[in-house]
Amino acid sequence: MSLKVKLIEYTPNPERVIASAAKLCYSQVGIDEIQENLTEDNTEKFLNMLVSYGHYSPIEHVSFTFAAEGVSRSLTHQLVRHRIASFSQQSQRYVRLEQFEYIIPEAIENDKEAKKIFIETMEQCQKSYDSIANKLKEKYISEGMKSLDAEKKAIEDARYVFPNACETKIVFTMNARSLMNFFNHRCCNRAQWEIRALAKEMLKQVKVVAPTLFKYAGPSCLKSSCPEGKMTCGKIEQVRNEYLQEKK
């Protein structure tokens, strides 16, 4: 199953909201007058100035909600480490996976023998899950538990056989500042390939609705030297060309 990510909701007029909040910090007038004088042009100029000054707290006033499918549990284990965010993930406790989908890494997909081993392993995981879930459910029913309760309790433990490759679905929300931090880390070449693909697609979508705000968003090396030290990918110019080419 291939990656699918969609920006499903976001704060209306996000750049105007940020500019209004930031201008209030430096203005003697109230919010009504501030917003009356905000045009598309001076909003863009003010946001550029705001970012250049490193005044990031006003961008926390806007948030973006994404829905992602066709991602692995390995990816979501990394995603939830971004703690200033909200997550709602498909439950393996309440949803019985009659035939679980799984994500195959490209390196395995392109190696015939590795792919054969991988798929056999996934199939065995499904068989083990079904067998354990059925046995436990029968046991709980024989002990007097109702069928629906027995089912839930059975799959709660049977799910332990599922691998990190197991496909999942998740909805998550981040404010713009947290999202910037997410892009800094996950658009980096050293990020794991799957979450990097997710981050790049997310960045592409938020640039449509807030182009000035996310104009220079991406890996940390876009604005300074690579923070990875000796572990750098060594491709800083290539990375900058990829993310900043549209600004030239």
Disulfide bonds with the S-S distance in Angstrom:
none
